[in-house]
């Protein structure tokens, strides 16, 4: 867990448009404030990832996604509640409630409620964050802080200390309507 002063420090960095690295369930992640277009553009440039691909949003609890989930059918909402928190990412219709720098060219957005204590603590203060693996496109995801630093040197505004959550692979990604697996775990 992070000290409360440290959580507030990271919150200030994110709200100022910073890009951070942090441990997730399986690999190190890069994150930023999803409402700051310049921060998302920086993150995408670091990853060498096109905006059209879209990004994952991670939260500390399901209520942080209420603005996206309030009108889902009861059965779909129940699926989300049963799978979260945990390493389950769902593609959920965004109904244009998010900026295009998050959704890319998609009518859905990838959402996950993390069970990782560092992410949950951060998100409870900051709100949902962009969450993408800490690696340039085409390179293996970082599984250590050292690898994060090798990939990104001084380009990050902060690296949040913590251990990975013990999962072998990044979260499974499924479409909420069809339950089709987009990325296996």
N, C-alpha and C positions, 0 to 999 in steps of 0.2 A: 504494500500500500504506500501511497505517497503522503508525505506530510501535507497538512492543509495549506501551508504557505507555498509549497511547491505546486500544488494543484492550482492555486490562484495565479502563480507566476506563469504557468503554462496557459491558463485561460487568457491572461493579458496578451501573451504572444499570439495566440490563435485569433483573438478579436482584433489584433493589429494587422492581421493578414499573413501571419507566419506559417511556415510549413515545418512539421515536426515528424520525428520517427518515434515509434513506441512498440512494445511487445504486444503480440496478439496470441490467440490460442495456438497457432502453429508456426508462424513466421513473423518477422518484424514488418510493421506497416508504416506507411506514410500517411499523414493526415493533415487536414486543414479545416477551416471554417467553410462549410459548403455555401454560405451566402456571400462570400467574398470572391468575386470573379478573378481578381488579380492573384489571389492565393491559389485558386484552383489552376489557373494558367501556369503558375510557377511549378506546381506539383506535376502537372502534365508534361511540362518541359523537362523536368528532372527525370521523369520516367520515360520520356520519348514516346508518349502515348497520345494518339489522336483523340480529340474531344468527342468525336462521333461514337466512340466505344462506350461512353458512359462510365460512371463510377459507383462504387458501393457506399452507402451511408450506414454507419454503425451508431447504435444508441446504448444507453445504460439500462433502459427499461422500455417496454412497449408503449407506454404513455407518451414518450417523446416523439412517437410517430403518429399520434392521434390525428394530426392535420392531414395525413395521407390515408388513414385507415378508417375514418369515421363512417364512411358509406359502403364499406365492404359487406358482402353477404355474411350472415352469421357463421356459415360453415367454413368460409375462408378465414375469417377472423379466429375461429376456434383452432384451425391448423397452425396459425402463427403462434397463438398462445401456448399450444402444446409443445411447440418446438423451440421456444425461446424462454430464457436465455440459453444460448448454446451455439455450436458451430453450424448453424443453418442460415443460409442466405436465400431470400425469396425475391423473385421478380414480381413486383406489385404495380398495378396501374397507377400512374402519377397524376392523371387528369390535369396536366399543366400546372400543378401546384409547386413545381420545382423549376429552377432555372435550367436552360438548355446546356449549360456547362457541366451540370451533374447528370442529366438524362441522356446526353448525346443525341443520337438519332432514334431513340427508342420511345415507345409509348409506356414502358414500364421502367421502374427504378429498382435496383438491387438494395434490399434492406436486411440488416442483421442486428439482433440484440445480443450483445456479447456477454459471455459469462466470465471474461477475463477481469480480475479485480482492478487492474490499472485502467483499463478502458472504461469500465463501469464508473469508477471514481471520477475520471476526467469528464465523461459525458454527463454525469449528474450535475456538474458545474457548468460545462460549456454548451451543452445541448448536443445533438447529433453531430458527428464528424464524418468527413470523407475518410474512407479506409481503403487503401490499396497496398498491395505488397511492396515492400521496400527493395526495389530492384529496377534497373533500366530494362525496358522491354527486351525480351529475348535472353536475358541473363537469369540465373537461378535466384529465387527469392532469398533474401538475407535471413539466416537463422542465428545470427549473432550480431551484437552491437559492433564488433570489429568489422564485419562485412558491410554493415550499413555505412560506417565511416569510410571504408574503402570505396564503396560505390559513390558516395555523395560528398565526401571531404567536408568542406566548410559551407556547403550550399544550403544546409538546413539551419533553421533558427533554434532548434533544440532537439535533443535526443533524451527521451524520458526513460529512466532506468527501470528495469524490471526483468523478470524471467518469462520465457515463453510458457504457454499454458499446457503443454504436454501433448497436443494433437500432432499427429504425424503429417497431416495434409491440411491445406487451407479448406475452408468451409465448403460444403456441398452447395451448389446453386441450383434452385428449382423454380420453375414457373408456377405461380400460385394458382392460376386458373386450370392449367393442364396437368400439373405435377410432373411435367417432363423435366428430366435432369439435364441441365445445361453444362454443369461442371461437376463430375463426381468428386467425392471427398478422398 
